[in-house]
Amino acid sequence: MFHANARQMSAFNFPMVPFPFYHSNFHQKPAENPFKVLKTFDIFELPKHTIKVQIVLFKEQPNVSVSKFFKSSSNPVGVPTGKGIFMPVDAWRSLCESMDTISKELNSINITSSVACMKLNFKQ
């Protein structure tokens, strides 16, 4: 038998590490969620998902999250996916300042589908 912390090689030649075992302490309070959603904006809707912008406090600092949420019959708000970006307010403001330039560039691209741009303003 191998020692509990010994590394073994699997059939695929990857090291196998034992699953860590943690002793739970029932007297401790569950850890608080460091993210607090202050406001949510639905900015683009498709049949199966919605793109949302959220103002989120993380470690008491405001941030902006742009994420895709799958629509679900069991959850009318939607279920967030891993597809999105999370940025500090300064990065968001820089993006907003660049919106006109980005929109002009997008409009100059000759594509068959229309390009729509929504300008969002976030003021602290």
PLY file of the C-alpha trace (Angstrom):
ply
format ascii 1.0
element vertex 124
property float x
property float y
property float z
element edge 123
property int vertex1
property int vertex2
end_header
0.00 0.00 0.00
1.18 3.52 -0.74
1.69 6.20 1.85
-1.28 8.63 1.89
0.81 11.47 0.46
2.74 9.37 -2.07
2.45 10.27 -5.74
1.51 7.51 -8.15
1.38 7.45 -11.92
-1.95 6.79 -13.60
-2.47 4.77 -16.75
-2.20 8.03 -18.69
1.17 8.81 -17.10
-0.15 11.75 -15.04
0.79 12.00 -11.37
-2.07 11.09 -9.09
-2.31 13.05 -5.86
-4.57 11.92 -3.04
-7.70 14.01 -2.55
-7.10 16.40 0.37
-9.07 15.65 3.50
-10.15 18.57 5.62
-11.57 18.37 9.10
-14.74 20.40 9.28
-15.48 22.56 12.26
-19.23 22.86 12.76
-18.78 25.77 15.18
-17.36 28.11 12.54
-19.64 30.41 10.57
-19.61 29.87 6.81
-17.30 32.23 4.97
-19.01 35.38 3.74
-19.27 35.95 0.02
-16.76 38.73 -0.88
-18.95 39.74 -3.88
-22.01 41.93 -3.37
-24.12 42.76 -6.43
-25.41 46.33 -6.13
-27.24 46.72 -9.45
-27.92 44.59 -12.55
-28.63 45.81 -16.09
-29.87 43.52 -18.89
-28.14 44.88 -21.99
-28.65 42.22 -24.68
-31.21 39.46 -24.89
-31.30 36.33 -27.04
-33.68 33.35 -26.81
-31.32 31.21 -24.68
-29.25 33.77 -22.80
-28.98 37.38 -21.65
-25.87 39.51 -21.36
-25.93 41.47 -18.12
-23.79 44.23 -16.64
-23.53 44.24 -12.87
-22.07 46.75 -10.46
-20.35 44.57 -7.86
-18.58 45.38 -4.62
-15.52 43.16 -4.17
-13.46 43.70 -1.03
-15.36 46.98 -0.59
-14.23 48.25 -4.01
-16.71 48.82 -6.89
-16.19 46.76 -10.04
-18.12 46.14 -13.23
-18.99 42.65 -14.42
-20.21 41.87 -17.94
-21.47 38.28 -18.08
-23.60 35.87 -20.05
-26.54 34.36 -18.13
-28.35 31.25 -19.41
-32.09 31.38 -19.11
-33.56 28.62 -17.00
-37.15 27.67 -16.18
-36.09 26.96 -12.60
-34.24 30.29 -12.22
-35.97 33.29 -13.88
-32.99 35.60 -13.20
-30.69 33.28 -15.15
-27.61 31.26 -14.33
-24.25 32.97 -14.89
-21.72 31.26 -17.12
-17.94 31.54 -17.12
-18.12 33.79 -20.17
-17.61 37.34 -19.05
-15.22 39.99 -17.83
-14.71 41.60 -14.43
-13.01 44.99 -14.30
-12.30 47.79 -11.85
-14.19 51.07 -12.28
-11.17 52.80 -13.87
-11.02 50.15 -16.61
-14.78 50.51 -17.16
-14.46 54.29 -17.51
-11.60 53.83 -19.97
-13.76 51.45 -22.01
-16.63 53.96 -22.01
-14.28 56.72 -23.22
-13.25 54.44 -26.11
-16.83 53.52 -27.13
-17.12 56.08 -29.94
-13.80 55.04 -31.48
-14.68 51.34 -31.23
-18.17 51.96 -32.68
-16.73 53.89 -35.65
-14.30 51.05 -36.33
-17.09 48.46 -36.10
-19.29 50.52 -38.43
-16.48 50.73 -41.00
-16.26 46.94 -41.23
-18.29 45.76 -44.21
-20.40 42.92 -42.83
-23.89 41.77 -43.71
-25.27 41.79 -40.17
-25.96 45.08 -38.47
-23.74 46.29 -35.66
-25.56 47.75 -32.66
-23.79 49.62 -29.92
-25.27 50.60 -26.58
-23.42 53.25 -24.64
-23.68 52.66 -20.91
-22.68 55.30 -18.41
-21.56 54.40 -14.91
-21.15 57.26 -12.52
-19.96 56.68 -9.01
0 1
1 2
2 3
3 4
4 5
5 6
6 7
7 8
8 9
9 10
10 11
11 12
12 13
13 14
14 15
15 16
16 17
17 18
18 19
19 20
20 21
21 22
22 23
23 24
24 25
25 26
26 27
27 28
28 29
29 30
30 31
31 32
32 33
33 34
34 35
35 36
36 37
37 38
38 39
39 40
40 41
41 42
42 43
43 44
44 45
45 46
46 47
47 48
48 49
49 50
50 51
51 52
52 53
53 54
54 55
55 56
56 57
57 58
58 59
59 60
60 61
61 62
62 63
63 64
64 65
65 66
66 67
67 68
68 69
69 70
70 71
71 72
72 73
73 74
74 75
75 76
76 77
77 78
78 79
79 80
80 81
81 82
82 83
83 84
84 85
85 86
86 87
87 88
88 89
89 90
90 91
91 92
92 93
93 94
94 95
95 96
96 97
97 98
98 99
99 100
100 101
101 102
102 103
103 104
104 105
105 106
106 107
107 108
108 109
109 110
110 111
111 112
112 113
113 114
114 115
115 116
116 117
117 118
118 119
119 120
120 121
121 122
122 123
